[in-house]
Amino acid sequence: MRRAAVSALLVLLAVPVLFPVYYAVAGSVMTLRELAVYPPALVPGGLHLGNFGAVLDAVPLGRQYLNSALQTGVITLAQLCTSILAGYAFAFLPMRARALTFGLFLSTLMVPWESIIIPNFLTISDWGLIRGPLTYVGLVLPFLASAFGTFLFRQAFLQFPTELRDAAVVDGCGHGRFLARILIPLSRPTIAAVGVYVFLSAWNQYFWPLILVRDPQYQTLQIGVSQLNDAEAADPGLILAGVVLSLIPTLAIVIFGQRYIVRGLTAGALR
């Protein structure tokens, strides 16, 4: 009875979370007449797939998908690499004032993004990274490292027994080999959790690409979806179709990676 009650409560709590996603999918296949009725229709009368074709005609969605995928992929891989190396250094390498240095490193999480976006933009602009193909560099450069990912990897690495590291050193295993052969394979849940988190953050970026990108061919998908509201403000089905197309990668990542997210975020909670 207790398990059934908990399950029922979780279902009730999940309804307001999942309803916007459901309505976006349902509204994307509704006609304009169905979307305009009051009270709003919750179930489509049929599959009106013309909204998706209209999205492809309104904005260069394929190019924007490619731009977002490139930006997100580079940011995700870069943050995984830098976070793994920094977490390894804070966990295993001897250094003076390690706790103080790590505390200063984590303090960057308290700096609001809005307070540094202007200096970042001025720097990227002065370096000429807002024109032509160099725009891709400007999109990813401020996000190549993350204190949050470093924190998670450090906590995960601290779970490994020091005897394991000592035995590897005795066998002649250097830092790179120990990290690549032993530590990384055993840290796959943390890698997956950080990768999913960084992917979702990078994919959903809106403000930074909005102020940085000058050339339309380098715009990301989120900018294209926002343009649908300006181009076809009277057709909410078109807007919802664009939203659904932008949600597909994030939903797939969350559905297939949710167990790794939980395992990775709880790594280091108990030692």
N, C-alpha and C positions, 0 to 999 in steps of 0.2 A: 504493500500500500504506500509506503514511504517513497519507493522508487517511482511508482506511478504518479504520485503527487508532484514529485520533483520534475518528472518528464512533462507533465501537463503545464507546470509553471514555466518551464523553459520554452515550451511551444508558444505560450501566451506572450512571453517576452520577445520571442523571435518574430512575431507577427509585425509589430511596428518597424522592425529593422529590415525585414525582407519585403514589406509591402511596396516601398518606392521602387525597388528593383523589378518586382512583378508588374507594377503599373507601367514602368518604362517599356518593358517587353510587350505587354498587352497593348499599350497605346501606340507602339510603333507599327502594329499591323491593323490599326483601326482606320476607318475613313474619317474625313473631316467632320462629317455629320455626326458620327458616333462620339467624337471627342467634344463636340459642341453641345451635346444634350445636357440637361440638368434634371435630376441628379446625374453625376457622371456615370457612364457605363463602365463596369468593372470587367466584363467579359466581352471580347471582340466577337462581332457577329460573323466574321470570316477572316481569312488571311489576306489582308490587303498589302501585298509585298511591294507595291509601287513606291512606297515611301523610301525604301532602301535604294531603289534605282534613282529616285530624285536626289538623294543625298550625293550620290556619285556625280551627278550633273551639276550640283550647286557648288561643291568645293572639290579640290583635287585630293580626294581622300586617300588614294593609293600612295601618293607622294608623301602626304602627311603621316601616314602609317609608317612608312619607311624612315622618315626623319625621327619619329618618336621611338621606333624600335632601335635605331642606331644610338640615339641619345641615351635611352634607358639601358641598353646593353653595355655601353662603355662605362657609364656611371656605376652600374652594378658590379662589373668585373673589377674596376679600379678600387671601389670601396672594399670589396672582399679581399683583394691583395693587400692594400694598405692596412686594413683592420687586422688581418691575420699576422702580418709582420710586426705591427705595433703591439698587439696583444701578446705575442710571443716575447717581445723585448721586455714588456712590463712584468711578465710572469716568470721568466727564466734568466734573463741576462742581469748580471750584477751592475748596479749603477748607484751613484750617490744621490741621496734625497729622492729615492724612488717614489715614496708615498706623496711627497710634495709635488713632484713632477706630474704624477698621475692625477692628483687633485686639480692642478692647474689645467691639465688636459681635459678633464671632465667639466671644468667650469665653462668651457666653450659651449656646452649644451644650454647654458643659461642665457646666452647672448641671442636676442631675438633676430630672426632673419631680416626683418624690416629695418633694423638698425644698421646693417652692413650691406644692404642691397645697393645703395647709392655708391659707396666706395668700390664695391665690386664692379658695378657698371662702368664707373669712370676708369678703373684699371683696365678692364677688358676693351673699352673704347680706345684708350690711349695705345694699347698694343695692336690695334687694328683688327680685332677678332670679331667684328660685327659686319663684315662685308665678304661676300663670296663664300667659297667652301670653308674658309676659316671660321665662319659662323658656328660650325659644328664644334670647334675647339672652345669657343666662347660659351656654348651651351653647357658643356660638361666640366670645364676647368674648375669652377668654384666648388664642385661636388665630388672631387676625386678621393677625399678622405672624410672619415666620420668618427667622432668621439664615441657615439653610441655603439657602433660596431666594434670598436676597439675594446670598450667596456665588456661587451658580451663575450668576446673571444678571450679576454684576460680571465674572466670568471670561469669560463669553460676550461681553459688551460690549467688553472690553479687546482682543478679537481684531480689532475693526473698525479700519481705518487712521485715524489722526488726520487725514489729508488729506481723508477723506470728511466728517468733521465740520467741518473748516475750509471746505471748499467749500460745505457747506450754510449755514454762517454768512454767507459772502460773498453767497450768493443770497438772504439775508434770511430764512432758515429759523430759527425760534425753537426753544427746547427741546421744547415740546410737539409741534410739527409734525415735527421731526426724529425724535422718539421714536415718534410714531404712524405716520408715512409711510415711514420708512426702517428704523429700528432694530427695531421689533416684527415687521414682516413677515420680516426676515432672521433673527429669533431664534425661529422657530416650533419647531425641535427642543427648545430649552431650555424654552420655554413648555410644550410637551407633557410633557417629562420632569418638570418641577416640578409640573405639574398632576396627573399620574398619581401621583407620590409623595405629594402632599398629600391627594389623594382617598383613596388607600388608608389613610393614617394616620387621617384623619377618619372614614372609614366603619367602621374597626375599633376605634374608641374604645369602651372599656367602663367603666373605673374612674371617669372624670369624670362621665358621665351617671348612673352608679350612685349616686354620693354626692350629686349635685345635684338630680336630678328627684324631686319628691315626688308629683306627680300622675301616675297611670298613663297618661293619654291623651297625655302628652308623653314617654313612654319611647321609646328608640331600639330598633332591631332587635336589636342585640347583647344588650340586656337581656332582650328577649323570648325569644331563643334560650336564654339561661341559665335562664329560668323554666320551660322545657320539662323540664329535668332535675328540677325540684321537683314539677311538676304530674304528670308521667308517667314517673317514674324507672324503672319496670319495662318501658318500651317504647323500646329504643334506636333502633328504626326511626323513631319520631316525632322523636327528637332529631336523627338524621342528616338527616331531611327538612328540618328547620328550618335546619340548618347549610348544606345545599345551596342553599336559597333565599337565604340570606345571602351565599353565595359567588358567585352569578351575576353581580352587578355587578363585583366585583373581578376575576373571571376574564375577563370581557369587556374590562375596561380593560387588563389585563396582556397579553392575547393581541393586541389591536389596537394597543396603544401601546408594545410592547416595543422596537421599533426606535428610536422617539423617545427612550425612556429611555436607551438606550445612547449615542445621538448627543448627547443633552443633557448626560449626566453626563461625557462626554469633552470637551465644549466647553471650551476654555481650557487643555486639557492641553498643547497645543503652540501656540506663538506665533511 
